[in-house]
Structure formats: structure tokens, C-alpha cells
Amino acid sequence: MQYLINKDVTVELDENNGISVRDLSRMMLLLGDQKLTIQGEGYDVFADGDNSLVVVYDSALDAEALAKEHDGILYSPLHDTALAQVLMRKFNLQLSSIVTINGNLNPQWKAERLGAFMALDEQYSGLVAPQDEPLAFVHPNPISAIALCAMMAAGIGRTTFIAFNEAGNASLQYMAHENVPTLFKKGLGRTVFPAPELDYYNVCGVPNDVLDDAISKARTEYEAAKAQEQEQEKEKAKQDEQEKPSAPVPSDSM
């Protein structure tokens, strides 16, 4: 799945939601408000104030020579704790260590963002806004865990839905893949409809014409589901009426 970040950059997740080192590095710097100025064969150059950051991905390249050529600093975002802290503050992330899993030694790091969403609370009937959804990512490397969780917070790896309220007004909703099953209890197929064609725009925002088309398609499904639900309610009311016990008939005998 590809995601549009800006007019010059897209990043891609594979079928297992994995991401390349290049795309993850790019996302760290772009989310840290750096500007990609050169996309070379096996390397990128970012603008950082008066300096240039040269990020080399191909080990066959002469990294030092590239840095000198672009009058920049040889740099690896995946080893920069300061950049990771910037992302933690920007996306309100927490980092914790995991020492064992099921009693077995398995040291890893968990980056997470806590939110107001209560997936297991049966009284919770609303949908989450992007900033309210809890997110977490576990990785052996703490900086990678932070980067991947920040990436999800920005919209990558999250699924897009169109939801309708009681008045029939549509809104855009996002959910991380692992939280999607909770939607089955909260209106999926009745008031909430998948819009996977919008996932591509999760980070940069959906163009109005594309969004209008998606809402129109979802509204057709919404109206059909509403009509079916109303028909089912009528059938149930009719059946309940037929099953009512007959009123007793008064006897003529004394």
C-alpha cells in the first residue's frame, strides 16, 4: 500500500505492513519538519537549516564522497536519539522496555500513544478521532519503535472509514488495523463503511473531489443498509403483533 506524503514523496508498506529503511528514514525526517531536496540513486539529501543532511542507503556507495559532494553532513536518522525525542514530543509518545514475554527473556522496546478510546467498554458507542486512538509498536530498537509509532500517528498503516451520524452527515475516520475489529460492534456495514481508496491520502489529506466521490459511494451503501434495517424492524413488529395472545372471549353461560 502506498501513501502520499507530499507532492514529491510517497512511501510504501508491503503485504506484511513492513517498510523499507529508506521510507522509514524519510518519514522520520519529514515528520521532524525537514525538507527532502534531492532524491538520488541510493541516497537522499535533506535541508536542515543552513546544513544539508546526506542519508545513504546503498552500502556500495561512497558515503563520505557523497557528503562532500553535497557539502553536507553524513547522517542516519535511525541512530539519532534527538530526532526520536522530537517525534515523541510531537506525537505524545511514551517509550517503555519489555524484558520478558510469557516468562521468556525477550528484550524489546514499546512506543505507544495512549488515547481516550476504550475498545473493551461496551458503553462506548462513538468512533475515535485520529488523535484519540491508542497506538503502539514493539521493536528491538527503541528509535525504530518510536519512528514506526509516529508514522502510524501520522496516518500510515491506518484504515480509512466514512461514518454517518444520526442526522446522516458524513465524517472521515481512521483506525489502526489492529483496532478495526471493534468497529463490528459499532456500526460497520450500517453507519460505518470502509473507504480503502482514501488510505493513500491519510498523511497529506484527501482532495475534495476524491472525498466527495467516496462519500457518495458510502452514502449509497448507508441508505441501502438503513432501508434494510427499517424493513427488518417492520417485519419484526408484524411478527410480534401476530404472536400476541388473543383476547379471551366472554362466555354466555352463567
N, C-alpha and C positions, 0 to 999 in steps of 0.2 A: 504494500500500500504506500503510495506516495503522498506527501504533504507539501503544500506550497507554503514557503516561509516568507518570501518576498519575491519581487519580480525577477530576481536573478538566481534564487536558490530554492531547490526542492530537496527533501530528504526522504528516505525510503525505509520501511520496515519489511523484513522478509516474512514468510508464511508463519514463522515462529515468533514474530514480533521482535526479532533481533535487528540490530542496527550496526552499520559499519563504523569503524573507528573514525573515518573521515566525517561522516554525517554527525556522529556524536560530538566530535571536536568542534565542528562548525556550529552546532546548536549551543554548546556551552558559550562560545564567543558571541554569537548573535544574541542569545538571551542575556549575556553580560553587556549588551549595547555596543559591541564592536562592529565595525563595518568591513565586510568582505570586499576587497578591492581587486584582487587577482585570483582567478581560478586556473592554476597551472596544471600540467600533466603530472599528477602525483604530489602536488603541494598547493597550499593556499597562502595568500598574504592578506592580513587584516590590518586595518588602520587603528592605532591606539594613540590618540592624541597626535603628538609630533613624531611618534615612532611607528615602525612597521613591525608586525609580528609575522614571522615566517614559520608556517606549520608544514612539516614534511611528513608524508605518509608512506612513501616508497623508499624502502631501505637501500635500494640500488642507486638512489640519487645522492649527489654530494651536497649534504645539507649545509655545511659551512659555506660552500661556494654560492649556494642559493641565497643564504642570508646576506652575504657580502654583495651579491648582485643587486639585491633589492634594498640595500642599505638598511637592513632590519635586524631584529633580534630573533635568533632561533628559539622557538617556543613550542611547548606542549601543554595544551590546556588540561589534559588528563593527569598532569602532575602538578597543577597549580592549586595549592590549598586556598590561596587568597581568592581566586576566581570561584572556587567551590563555596566559600563563605559568602561571597556576593550573591550567588544563586540561592543559598539558604535564607538569607535575609529577604531577598526579592520575593521568594515564593513561600516564605514562612515554613521552612522545613526543619525537621529535627533529625538528628543522627544518633543512633544507638548501636551498641555492639551486641552481637549474638554469639555466645560461646558454644552452646550445645544445642542440638536439635534431637528431640526424642532420646535424650540421655547420651547421645554420641557427640564427641568433640567435633565441632564444625564451625570454626570461627568465620563470621561474616559480619557485614555492616548493613543496617537497615535505615534508609532515609524515608521519612514519612511526613505527610501533612495531615494533621488532624482536622476534622470538619464537623459541622453540625448534623450531618446526615446520620440517621440511626436505622441501618438496614434491617435490624432484627426487632425493631419496635413496631408491633402491629398497629399502634395508634398513629404512627407516622404515615400520612397519606399523601404527602406532597412529593414533588420531584426536587432534586438538588440543583442548585445553581453551580456553575463551574467552580466558583471559589469556595463552595461549601463541601464539596465532595472529598472524603478522605482518600489519600493516595499513599502508596508505599512501594518501595523497591528494595530488594535484598541483593547484595553483590559482595564478592570477596574484597573488592577495592572500595574504600569509603568515598573517594572522589567520583568514581563511576556511579555508585549508588545515588549520590546527590544529583549528578548530571542527569541520570535516567529519570529520577523522580521529578526534577524540574522540567524536563522535557514533557512528561505526562501532564504536569500542571499547565504547560503552555498549550496543550491540546493534542499532542502526538500520542497515538495509541489509545485514544478515547473515541467512543462511538457516538454518532450524532442521531438525535431523535427530534421529531416535531410533536409537540404536545398541545392539546386543546383544553382550555378551561371550560367551566360550566357555561360561559357565555359564547363559547365557540371560537374564542380568539386563540390564534396560534402563537407558540413561542418555541425558540430553539433550545434544546437541552443537550448536554454532553454527559457521558458516563464512561469511566474506565471499564475495560472489558470484563474484569472480574466482578464488577458491581451490577452488570446488566441483568443477571437473573432476578434480582429484586424487582425489576420492572414488571415481571409477570404478575405480581400481586398488586401492581399499582397502575394498571390500565393499558398494558401493552396489547395492541390489537383492538383496543376500544377507544381510548383517548390519547394513546401514545403510539407513534408509528416510526419505525426505523427509516432513516434517510442517509444510507451509506454513501450516496453520491455527493454528500456535503462534507464527508470526512476530510477530503483533500484540502478544504479551506479552514480547518479547525484553528490553525495558528493565526492566519492573516485576516480572517473574516470572509464571509460569503458575499459575493457580488449580488446586488439586489435582484437582477433578472433570474439568476440561478436559484436564489432563495424563493422567489415568487413561484417558479415552476415546481419546486419541491413542496411548497405549502399547498399548491393547487392539487398536486397528486395525493398528498396526505389527506387533504380535506375530502376528496372523493372517497377514500377508504374510511374516514371518520364518519361521513354521512351514511355510508352503507352499513357500518357497524352499529350506528345509532338506530337506523331503521330496523335492523335485525333484532336489536335489543328491545325495541318497542314492540315488535311483533311477538317476541317471546313473552313479554310481560302481558300482552293481551291474551295469548294462548293460556298462560298460567291463570290469569283472572277468570277466564272462561271455564277452565277445568275446575278451579276452586268452587265456582258457582254451581257447576254440575254435581260436585261431590257433597254439597251441603245436604244435611238430612232433611227429609220432607217434614213439613209441619204436621203435627198429629191431627187427625180428623175427628171431630166430636161425635160421640156415639148417640143414637136416638133412644137407646134403652135406658131405663131409669135404674 
